[in-house]
Amino acid sequence: MARAYRRHNGGHFPGHLRDAFIEAVAAYRAWESDEPEPTISVEFGYVERQMTLTQVCGLLWNCTDILPSGEVSELEYRGIELRTNTYAAAARAMKSAIEDTPRAVD
């Protein structure tokens, strides 16, 4: 089901997905790179599903809704600059930052 939102051409996304991204921003800020990538719970069809931050970013990839200023500040605090203050811009920038995060070797 998550793929259906990723292929969405943009526009307004459901509130529960936008709320999930806000949770993902908070989890990203608290994440220590020597730990595994955090997961958060996202609802699909009344069923909770654990998703990585990267997967949540994929859900909001084309969301043109405006991200609240508090979350914009959270991302900027972590050194993530946004092109615009949309969920899509934040999702793309955060995914790139996650990919660039050095990981501990097991």
MMTF fields as JSON, N, C-alpha, C and O atoms, coordinates in Angstrom:
{
  "mmtfVersion": "1.0.0",
  "mmtfProducer": "UNKNOWN",
  "numBonds": 423,
  "numAtoms": 424,
  "numGroups": 106,
  "numChains": 1,
  "numModels": 1,
  "chainsPerModel": [1],
  "groupsPerChain": [106],
  "chainIdList": ["A"],
  "bondAtomList": [4, 2, 8, 6, 12, 10, 16, 14, 20, 18, 24, 22, 28, 26, 32, 30, 36, 34, 40, 38, 44, 42, 48, 46, 52, 50, 56, 54, 60, 58, 64, 62, 68, 66, 72, 70, 76, 74, 80, 78, 84, 82, 88, 86, 92, 90, 96, 94, 100, 98, 104, 102, 108, 106, 112, 110, 116, 114, 120, 118, 124, 122, 128, 126, 132, 130, 136, 134, 140, 138, 144, 142, 148, 146, 152, 150, 156, 154, 160, 158, 164, 162, 168, 166, 172, 170, 176, 174, 180, 178, 184, 182, 188, 186, 192, 190, 196, 194, 200, 198, 204, 202, 208, 206, 212, 210, 216, 214, 220, 218, 224, 222, 228, 226, 232, 230, 236, 234, 240, 238, 244, 242, 248, 246, 252, 250, 256, 254, 260, 258, 264, 262, 268, 266, 272, 270, 276, 274, 280, 278, 284, 282, 288, 286, 292, 290, 296, 294, 300, 298, 304, 302, 308, 306, 312, 310, 316, 314, 320, 318, 324, 322, 328, 326, 332, 330, 336, 334, 340, 338, 344, 342, 348, 346, 352, 350, 356, 354, 360, 358, 364, 362, 368, 366, 372, 370, 376, 374, 380, 378, 384, 382, 388, 386, 392, 390, 396, 394, 400, 398, 404, 402, 408, 406, 412, 410, 416, 414, 420, 418],
  "bondOrderList": [1, 1, 1, 1, 1, 1, 1, 1, 1, 1, 1, 1, 1, 1, 1, 1, 1, 1, 1, 1, 1, 1, 1, 1, 1, 1, 1, 1, 1, 1, 1, 1, 1, 1, 1, 1, 1, 1, 1, 1, 1, 1, 1, 1, 1, 1, 1, 1, 1, 1, 1, 1, 1, 1, 1, 1, 1, 1, 1, 1, 1, 1, 1, 1, 1, 1, 1, 1, 1, 1, 1, 1, 1, 1, 1, 1, 1, 1, 1, 1, 1, 1, 1, 1, 1, 1, 1, 1, 1, 1, 1, 1, 1, 1, 1, 1, 1, 1, 1, 1, 1, 1, 1, 1, 1],
  "groupList": [{"groupName": "MET", "atomNameList": ["N", "CA", "C", "O"], "elementList": ["N", "C", "C", "O"], "formalChargeList": [0, 0, 0, 0], "bondAtomList": [1, 0, 2, 1, 3, 2], "bondOrderList": [1, 1, 2], "singleLetterCode": "M", "chemCompType": "L-PEPTIDE LINKING"}, {"groupName": "ALA", "atomNameList": ["N", "CA", "C", "O"], "elementList": ["N", "C", "C", "O"], "formalChargeList": [0, 0, 0, 0], "bondAtomList": [1, 0, 2, 1, 3, 2], "bondOrderList": [1, 1, 2], "singleLetterCode": "A", "chemCompType": "L-PEPTIDE LINKING"}, {"groupName": "ARG", "atomNameList": ["N", "CA", "C", "O"], "elementList": ["N", "C", "C", "O"], "formalChargeList": [0, 0, 0, 0], "bondAtomList": [1, 0, 2, 1, 3, 2], "bondOrderList": [1, 1, 2], "singleLetterCode": "R", "chemCompType": "L-PEPTIDE LINKING"}, {"groupName": "TYR", "atomNameList": ["N", "CA", "C", "O"], "elementList": ["N", "C", "C", "O"], "formalChargeList": [0, 0, 0, 0], "bondAtomList": [1, 0, 2, 1, 3, 2], "bondOrderList": [1, 1, 2], "singleLetterCode": "Y", "chemCompType": "L-PEPTIDE LINKING"}, {"groupName": "HIS", "atomNameList": ["N", "CA", "C", "O"], "elementList": ["N", "C", "C", "O"], "formalChargeList": [0, 0, 0, 0], "bondAtomList": [1, 0, 2, 1, 3, 2], "bondOrderList": [1, 1, 2], "singleLetterCode": "H", "chemCompType": "L-PEPTIDE LINKING"}, {"groupName": "ASN", "atomNameList": ["N", "CA", "C", "O"], "elementList": ["N", "C", "C", "O"], "formalChargeList": [0, 0, 0, 0], "bondAtomList": [1, 0, 2, 1, 3, 2], "bondOrderList": [1, 1, 2], "singleLetterCode": "N", "chemCompType": "L-PEPTIDE LINKING"}, {"groupName": "GLY", "atomNameList": ["N", "CA", "C", "O"], "elementList": ["N", "C", "C", "O"], "formalChargeList": [0, 0, 0, 0], "bondAtomList": [1, 0, 2, 1, 3, 2], "bondOrderList": [1, 1, 2], "singleLetterCode": "G", "chemCompType": "PEPTIDE LINKING"}, {"groupName": "PHE", "atomNameList": ["N", "CA", "C", "O"], "elementList": ["N", "C", "C", "O"], "formalChargeList": [0, 0, 0, 0], "bondAtomList": [1, 0, 2, 1, 3, 2], "bondOrderList": [1, 1, 2], "singleLetterCode": "F", "chemCompType": "L-PEPTIDE LINKING"}, {"groupName": "PRO", "atomNameList": ["N", "CA", "C", "O"], "elementList": ["N", "C", "C", "O"], "formalChargeList": [0, 0, 0, 0], "bondAtomList": [1, 0, 2, 1, 3, 2], "bondOrderList": [1, 1, 2], "singleLetterCode": "P", "chemCompType": "L-PEPTIDE LINKING"}, {"groupName": "LEU", "atomNameList": ["N", "CA", "C", "O"], "elementList": ["N", "C", "C", "O"], "formalChargeList": [0, 0, 0, 0], "bondAtomList": [1, 0, 2, 1, 3, 2], "bondOrderList": [1, 1, 2], "singleLetterCode": "L", "chemCompType": "L-PEPTIDE LINKING"}, {"groupName": "ASP", "atomNameList": ["N", "CA", "C", "O"], "elementList": ["N", "C", "C", "O"], "formalChargeList": [0, 0, 0, 0], "bondAtomList": [1, 0, 2, 1, 3, 2], "bondOrderList": [1, 1, 2], "singleLetterCode": "D", "chemCompType": "L-PEPTIDE LINKING"}, {"groupName": "ILE", "atomNameList": ["N", "CA", "C", "O"], "elementList": ["N", "C", "C", "O"], "formalChargeList": [0, 0, 0, 0], "bondAtomList": [1, 0, 2, 1, 3, 2], "bondOrderList": [1, 1, 2], "singleLetterCode": "I", "chemCompType": "L-PEPTIDE LINKING"}, {"groupName": "GLU", "atomNameList": ["N", "CA", "C", "O"], "elementList": ["N", "C", "C", "O"], "formalChargeList": [0, 0, 0, 0], "bondAtomList": [1, 0, 2, 1, 3, 2], "bondOrderList": [1, 1, 2], "singleLetterCode": "E", "chemCompType": "L-PEPTIDE LINKING"}, {"groupName": "VAL", "atomNameList": ["N", "CA", "C", "O"], "elementList": ["N", "C", "C", "O"], "formalChargeList": [0, 0, 0, 0], "bondAtomList": [1, 0, 2, 1, 3, 2], "bondOrderList": [1, 1, 2], "singleLetterCode": "V", "chemCompType": "L-PEPTIDE LINKING"}, {"groupName": "TRP", "atomNameList": ["N", "CA", "C", "O"], "elementList": ["N", "C", "C", "O"], "formalChargeList": [0, 0, 0, 0], "bondAtomList": [1, 0, 2, 1, 3, 2], "bondOrderList": [1, 1, 2], "singleLetterCode": "W", "chemCompType": "L-PEPTIDE LINKING"}, {"groupName": "SER", "atomNameList": ["N", "CA", "C", "O"], "elementList": ["N", "C", "C", "O"], "formalChargeList": [0, 0, 0, 0], "bondAtomList": [1, 0, 2, 1, 3, 2], "bondOrderList": [1, 1, 2], "singleLetterCode": "S", "chemCompType": "L-PEPTIDE LINKING"}, {"groupName": "THR", "atomNameList": ["N", "CA", "C", "O"], "elementList": ["N", "C", "C", "O"], "formalChargeList": [0, 0, 0, 0], "bondAtomList": [1, 0, 2, 1, 3, 2], "bondOrderList": [1, 1, 2], "singleLetterCode": "T", "chemCompType": "L-PEPTIDE LINKING"}, {"groupName": "GLN", "atomNameList": ["N", "CA", "C", "O"], "elementList": ["N", "C", "C", "O"], "formalChargeList": [0, 0, 0, 0], "bondAtomList": [1, 0, 2, 1, 3, 2], "bondOrderList": [1, 1, 2], "singleLetterCode": "Q", "chemCompType": "L-PEPTIDE LINKING"}, {"groupName": "CYS", "atomNameList": ["N", "CA", "C", "O"], "elementList": ["N", "C", "C", "O"], "formalChargeList": [0, 0, 0, 0], "bondAtomList": [1, 0, 2, 1, 3, 2], "bondOrderList": [1, 1, 2], "singleLetterCode": "C", "chemCompType": "L-PEPTIDE LINKING"}, {"groupName": "LYS", "atomNameList": ["N", "CA", "C", "O"], "elementList": ["N", "C", "C", "O"], "formalChargeList": [0, 0, 0, 0], "bondAtomList": [1, 0, 2, 1, 3, 2], "bondOrderList": [1, 1, 2], "singleLetterCode": "K", "chemCompType": "L-PEPTIDE LINKING"}],
  "groupTypeList": [0, 1, 2, 1, 3, 2, 2, 4, 5, 6, 6, 4, 7, 8, 6, 4, 9, 2, 10, 1, 7, 11, 12, 1, 13, 1, 1, 3, 2, 1, 14, 12, 15, 10, 12, 8, 12, 8, 16, 11, 15, 13, 12, 7, 6, 3, 13, 12, 2, 17, 0, 16, 9, 16, 17, 13, 18, 6, 9, 9, 14, 5, 18, 16, 10, 11, 9, 8, 15, 6, 12, 13, 15, 12, 9, 12, 3, 2, 6, 11, 12, 9, 2, 16, 5, 16, 3, 1, 1, 1, 1, 2, 1, 0, 19, 15, 1, 11, 12, 10, 16, 8, 2, 1, 13, 10],
  "groupIdList": [1, 2, 3, 4, 5, 6, 7, 8, 9, 10, 11, 12, 13, 14, 15, 16, 17, 18, 19, 20, 21, 22, 23, 24, 25, 26, 27, 28, 29, 30, 31, 32, 33, 34, 35, 36, 37, 38, 39, 40, 41, 42, 43, 44, 45, 46, 47, 48, 49, 50, 51, 52, 53, 54, 55, 56, 57, 58, 59, 60, 61, 62, 63, 64, 65, 66, 67, 68, 69, 70, 71, 72, 73, 74, 75, 76, 77, 78, 79, 80, 81, 82, 83, 84, 85, 86, 87, 88, 89, 90, 91, 92, 93, 94, 95, 96, 97, 98, 99, 100, 101, 102, 103, 104, 105, 106],
  "secStructList": [7, 2, 2, 2, 2, 2, 6, 7, 7, 1, 5, 7, 7, 7, 2, 2, 2, 2, 2, 2, 2, 2, 2, 2, 2, 2, 2, 2, 2, 2, 7, 7, 6, 6, 1, 7, 7, 7, 3, 3, 3, 3, 3, 3, 6, 6, 3, 3, 3, 3, 3, 3, 2, 2, 2, 2, 2, 2, 2, 6, 6, 6, 5, 7, 1, 5, 7, 7, 2, 2, 2, 2, 2, 2, 2, 2, 2, 6, 6, 7, 7, 7, 1, 1, 1, 5, 2, 2, 2, 2, 2, 2, 2, 2, 2, 2, 2, 2, 2, 2, 1, 7, 7, 7, 7, 7],
  "xCoordList": [0.795, 0.0, 0.84, 0.43, 1.998, 2.849, 3.256, 3.404, 3.433, 3.848, 2.823, 3.2, 1.566, 0.525, 0.724, 0.488, 1.152, 1.377, 2.642, 2.703, 3.643, 4.889, 4.658, 5.303, 3.755, 3.488, 2.502, 2.205, 2.008, 1.075, 1.763, 2.952, 1.056, 1.648, 1.831, 2.275, 1.51, 1.688, 0.359, -0.702, 0.455, -0.749, -0.898, 0.075, -2.151, -2.491, -2.472, -3.047, -1.813, -1.733, -2.534, -2.769, -2.958, -3.732, -2.969, -1.746, -3.721, -3.132, -2.315, -1.287, -2.761, -2.001, -0.621, 0.306, -0.471, 0.856, 1.728, 2.927, 1.119, 1.878, 2.297, 3.41, 1.407, 1.751, 2.894, 3.769, 2.884, 3.961, 5.292, 6.317, 5.288, 6.538, 7.035, 8.238, 6.127, 6.525, 7.166, 8.159, 6.603, 7.223, 8.607, 9.538, 8.735, 10.02, 11.073, 12.24, 10.67, 11.612, 12.122, 13.316, 11.22, 11.62, 12.549, 13.531, 12.241, 13.087, 14.459, 15.473, 14.493, 15.762, 16.629, 17.83, 15.997, 16.769, 17.372, 18.489, 16.657, 17.127, 18.069, 18.698, 18.167, 18.944, 20.439, 20.991, 21.073, 22.535, 23.005, 22.476, 23.978, 24.376, 24.968, 25.094, 25.335, 25.858, 24.727, 24.981, 23.497, 22.324, 21.72, 21.978, 20.92, 20.215, 19.236, 18.794, 18.91, 17.951, 16.641, 16.106, 16.124, 14.888, 13.691, 13.687, 12.693, 11.415, 10.324, 10.464, 9.246, 8.061, 6.852, 6.915, 5.767, 4.534, 3.686, 3.439, 3.242, 2.406, 1.173, 1.267, 0.02, -1.239, -1.597, -1.566, -1.939, -2.447, -3.686, -3.594, -4.832, -6.064, -6.346, -6.727, -6.157, -6.397, -5.437, -5.692, -4.342, -3.326, -2.016, -1.575, -1.411, -0.132, 0.995, 1.014, 1.928, 3.063, 4.328, 4.344, 5.374, 6.653, 7.38, 7.49, 7.872, 8.588, 9.844, 9.851, 10.906, 12.128, 11.888, 10.926, 12.766, 12.662, 12.76, 12.054, 13.627, 13.772, 12.454, 12.068, 11.767, 10.479, 9.433, 8.638, 9.423, 8.471, 8.768, 7.845, 10.031, 10.388, 9.808, 9.318, 9.861, 9.311, 7.811, 7.296, 7.117, 5.674, 5.318, 4.326, 6.127, 5.822, 6.619, 6.692, 7.206, 8.112, 7.513, 8.236, 6.215, 5.565, 4.518, 3.678, 4.551, 3.545, 3.864, 4.899, 2.974, 3.203, 2.634, 2.67, 2.112, 1.654, 2.849, 3.983, 2.586, 3.648, 3.955, 3.058, 5.228, 5.707, 5.661, 6.075, 5.166, 5.155, 6.557, 7.551, 6.614, 7.9, 8.748, 9.976, 8.11, 8.876, 9.702, 10.845, 9.138, 9.868, 10.938, 12.006, 10.653, 11.678, 12.882, 14.027, 12.612, 13.695, 14.446, 15.67, 13.722, 14.362, 15.359, 16.482, 14.936, 15.821, 17.018, 18.148, 16.766, 17.864, 18.859, 20.064, 18.358, 19.218, 20.199, 21.341, 19.736, 20.587, 21.379, 22.003, 21.365, 22.159, 21.504, 22.183, 20.2, 19.481, 18.798, 17.89, 19.244, 18.647, 17.572, 17.774, 16.445, 15.343, 15.248, 15.476, 14.91, 14.695, 13.407, 13.346, 12.375, 11.095, 10.648, 11.258, 9.619, 9.153, 8.014, 7.079, 8.08, 7.065, 7.527, 8.713, 6.554, 6.902, 7.789, 8.714, 7.515, 8.311, 9.778, 10.67, 10.027, 11.409, 12.091, 13.258, 11.351, 11.912, 12.189, 13.225, 11.272, 11.456, 12.677, 13.457, 12.854, 13.996, 15.313, 16.298, 15.315, 16.534, 16.88, 18.048, 15.869, 16.133, 16.603, 17.502, 16.008, 16.448, 17.908, 18.686, 18.275, 19.661, 20.594, 21.68, 20.176, 20.989, 21.133, 22.201, 20.047, 20.109, 21.113, 21.92, 21.059, 21.984, 23.428, 24.333, 23.658, 25.004, 25.503, 26.657, 24.63, 25.003, 25.957, 25.635, 27.142, 28.065, 27.445, 26.842, 27.591, 27.007, 28.118, 29.219, 27.787, 28.723, 28.826, 27.827, 30.02, 30.243, 30.129, 30.748, 29.329, 29.151, 30.343, 30.36],
  "yCoordList": [-1.196, 0.0, 1.265, 2.282, 1.213, 2.394, 2.874, 4.077, 1.981, 2.36, 3.242, 4.108, 3.056, 3.857, 5.336, 6.175, 5.671, 7.065, 7.59, 8.762, 6.748, 7.199, 7.576, 8.493, 6.887, 7.188, 8.332, 8.744, 8.833, 9.96, 11.136, 11.362, 11.877, 12.982, 14.249, 15.266, 14.208, 15.379, 15.89, 15.326, 16.967, 17.554, 17.244, 16.971, 17.295, 17.095, 15.613, 14.795, 15.273, 13.888, 13.73, 14.712, 12.509, 12.269, 12.694, 12.575, 13.187, 13.678, 12.643, 12.975, 11.376, 10.373, 10.134, 9.757, 10.349, 10.2, 11.412, 11.276, 12.596, 13.794, 13.713, 14.103, 13.208, 13.025, 12.024, 12.205, 10.988, 9.988, 10.636, 10.33, 11.517, 12.178, 13.072, 13.145, 13.744, 14.583, 13.716, 14.115, 12.538, 11.59, 11.176, 11.033, 10.984, 10.584, 11.671, 11.369, 12.921, 14.027, 13.998, 14.169, 13.781, 13.704, 12.515, 12.628, 11.383, 10.187, 10.425, 9.968, 11.131, 11.437, 12.307, 12.08, 13.296, 14.195, 13.443, 13.747, 12.482, 11.729, 10.586, 9.999, 10.272, 9.113, 9.318, 10.34, 8.345, 8.297, 7.372, 6.27, 7.796, 7.029, 5.662, 4.825, 5.424, 4.097, 3.111, 1.951, 3.567, 2.713, 2.405, 3.129, 1.342, 1.055, 2.186, 2.918, 2.315, 3.334, 3.135, 2.027, 4.189, 4.055, 3.687, 3.91, 3.122, 2.855, 3.568, 3.841, 3.857, 4.408, 3.631, 2.923, 3.769, 3.076, 3.954, 5.123, 3.372, 4.087, 3.237, 2.019, 3.885, 3.162, 3.051, 4.035, 1.826, 1.56, 0.693, -0.444, 1.211, 0.429, -0.051, -1.203, 0.836, 0.537, -0.489, -1.03, -0.766, -1.691, -0.911, -0.231, -1.021, -0.363, -1.167, -2.395, -0.465, -1.108, -0.343, 0.886, -1.048, -0.411, -0.092, -0.939, 1.142, 1.575, 2.324, 3.039, 2.156, 2.918, 4.376, 4.699, 5.236, 6.643, 6.809, 7.63, 6.035, 6.087, 5.738, 6.394, 4.721, 4.339, 5.428, 5.689, 6.058, 7.144, 8.31, 8.944, 8.59, 9.647, 9.325, 10.218, 8.058, 7.657, 7.899, 8.199, 7.772, 8.0, 9.448, 9.711, 10.379, 11.805, 12.462, 13.688, 11.654, 12.108, 13.206, 14.095, 13.156, 14.121, 14.982, 15.587, 15.048, 15.79, 17.284, 17.716, 18.057, 19.494, 20.301, 21.531, 19.62, 20.325, 20.996, 20.535, 22.082, 22.824, 22.169, 21.912, 21.908, 21.326, 22.398, 23.53, 22.069, 23.056, 23.589, 22.878, 24.845, 25.506, 24.831, 24.869, 24.223, 23.526, 22.394, 22.193, 21.648, 20.538, 21.056, 20.457, 22.17, 22.785, 23.148, 22.892, 23.744, 24.113, 22.888, 22.92, 21.802, 20.554, 20.059, 19.679, 20.067, 19.594, 20.523, 20.065, 21.827, 22.785, 22.629, 22.784, 22.323, 22.095, 20.954, 20.978, 19.957, 18.814, 19.052, 18.123, 20.268, 20.604, 20.276, 20.228, 20.049, 19.73, 20.996, 21.528, 21.463, 22.645, 22.211, 21.265, 22.89, 22.557, 23.556, 24.75, 23.067, 23.946, 24.744, 25.932, 24.066, 24.699, 24.094, 23.138, 24.627, 24.107, 23.114, 23.107, 22.276, 21.254, 19.938, 19.727, 19.06, 17.718, 17.018, 16.298, 17.223, 16.57, 16.988, 16.14, 18.288, 18.772, 18.222, 17.832, 18.193, 17.671, 16.176, 15.703, 15.434, 13.985, 13.69, 12.797, 14.413, 14.19, 14.542, 13.813, 15.678, 16.102, 15.172, 14.845, 14.746, 13.859, 12.493, 11.906, 11.978, 10.688, 10.769, 9.852, 11.848, 12.032, 12.082, 11.503, 12.77, 12.85, 11.478, 11.13, 10.705, 9.356, 8.513, 7.797, 8.598, 7.824, 8.235, 7.411, 9.506, 10.008, 9.803, 10.1, 9.293, 9.095, 7.914, 6.805, 8.153, 7.047, 6.031, 6.415, 4.785, 3.729, 2.952, 2.782, 2.496, 1.629, 0.299, -0.229, -0.239, -1.532, -2.617, -2.532, -3.649, -4.753, -5.673, -6.649],
  "zCoordList": [0.0, 0.0, 0.0, -0.559, 0.613, 0.686, -0.702, -0.915, -1.626, -2.973, -3.66, -4.45, -3.392, -4.03, -3.731, -4.601, -2.518, -2.191, -2.849, -3.222, -2.996, -3.615, -5.077, -5.585, -5.751, -7.15, -7.318, -8.439, -6.228, -6.252, -6.935, -6.71, -7.75, -8.502, -7.683, -8.215, -6.456, -5.608, -5.094, -5.36, -4.355, -3.8, -2.332, -1.628, -1.881, -0.478, -0.133, -0.85, 0.96, 1.419, 2.7, 3.404, 3.017, 4.237, 5.499, 5.58, 6.465, 7.707, 8.454, 9.045, 8.438, 9.19, 8.589, 9.306, 7.285, 6.671, 6.983, 7.23, 6.97, 7.342, 8.81, 9.163, 9.661, 11.081, 11.24, 12.087, 10.441, 10.492, 10.121, 10.731, 9.142, 8.761, 9.892, 10.142, 10.569, 11.702, 12.788, 13.396, 13.03, 13.965, 13.474, 14.266, 12.159, 11.583, 11.775, 12.024, 11.661, 11.878, 13.322, 13.566, 14.268, 15.677, 15.914, 16.648, 15.298, 15.448, 14.81, 15.336, 13.693, 13.028, 13.938, 14.08, 14.542, 15.404, 16.594, 17.012, 17.132, 18.302, 17.94, 18.82, 16.67, 16.208, 16.368, 15.961, 16.957, 17.033, 15.917, 15.77, 15.137, 13.953, 14.266, 13.372, 15.523, 15.849, 16.146, 16.469, 16.039, 16.217, 14.853, 13.892, 14.75, 13.489, 13.155, 14.04, 11.883, 11.466, 12.219, 12.247, 12.824, 13.597, 12.711, 11.5, 13.36, 12.703, 13.488, 14.68, 12.793, 13.449, 12.964, 11.96, 13.678, 13.344, 12.425, 12.721, 11.303, 10.331, 10.079, 9.926, 10.036, 9.839, 8.364, 7.626, 7.948, 6.608, 6.756, 7.219, 6.37, 6.455, 7.865, 8.072, 8.839, 10.251, 10.831, 11.907, 10.142, 10.625, 10.773, 9.846, 11.942, 12.194, 11.565, 11.64, 10.948, 10.285, 10.652, 10.601, 11.016, 11.325, 10.018, 9.132, 9.915, 8.722, 9.136, 10.138, 8.36, 8.606, 8.221, 7.524, 8.681, 8.313, 6.795, 6.21, 6.169, 4.713, 4.028, 3.061, 4.516, 3.931, 4.123, 3.219, 5.276, 5.526, 4.582, 4.069, 4.356, 3.393, 2.02, 1.329, 1.621, 0.335, 0.238, -0.839, 1.35, 1.342, 1.015, 0.335, 1.499, 1.344, 0.217, 0.135, -0.635, -1.697, -2.577, -3.027, -2.826, -3.716, -3.014, -3.68, -1.702, -0.938, -0.963, -0.454, -1.554, -1.679, -0.51, -0.533, 0.506, 1.704, 2.369, 2.242, 3.074, 3.758, 5.106, 5.908, 5.331, 6.58, 7.669, 7.423, 8.869, 9.955, 10.25, 10.106, 10.661, 10.874, 11.956, 11.89, 12.938, 13.976, 13.411, 13.821, 12.471, 11.86, 10.901, 10.777, 10.221, 9.365, 10.235, 9.863, 11.392, 12.322, 12.821, 12.94, 13.117, 13.572, 12.528, 12.86, 11.264, 10.197, 10.023, 9.851, 10.068, 9.941, 11.086, 10.889, 12.279, 13.433, 13.161, 13.62, 12.409, 12.055, 10.766, 10.252, 10.241, 9.07, 7.743, 6.717, 7.743, 6.511, 6.005, 6.645, 4.857, 4.241, 3.248, 2.487, 3.253, 2.36, 1.219, 1.412, 0.028, -1.124, -0.953, -1.273, -0.44, -0.11, 1.219, 1.7, 1.799, 3.089, 2.925, 3.726, 1.896, 1.687, 2.296, 2.549, 2.523, 2.99, 1.97, 2.345, 0.68, -0.368, -0.276, -0.303, -0.17, -0.077, 1.172, 1.133, 2.282, 3.526, 3.42, 3.886, 2.812, 2.653, 1.803, 2.134, 0.731, -0.159, 0.523, 0.413, 1.235, 1.918, 3.076, 3.283, 3.829, 4.958, 4.482, 5.084, 3.408, 2.857, 2.426, 2.688, 1.777, 1.353, 2.563, 2.535, 3.62, 4.831, 5.491, 5.995, 5.483, 6.06, 5.282, 5.873, 3.952, 3.117, 3.351, 3.222, 3.697, 3.925, 5.36, 5.668, 6.233, 7.634, 7.751, 7.322, 8.338, 8.553, 9.526, 10.529, 9.235, 10.062, 10.761, 10.239, 11.946, 12.677, 11.966, 11.478, 11.906, 11.27, 12.322, 13.383, 12.024, 12.988, 13.004, 13.754]
}
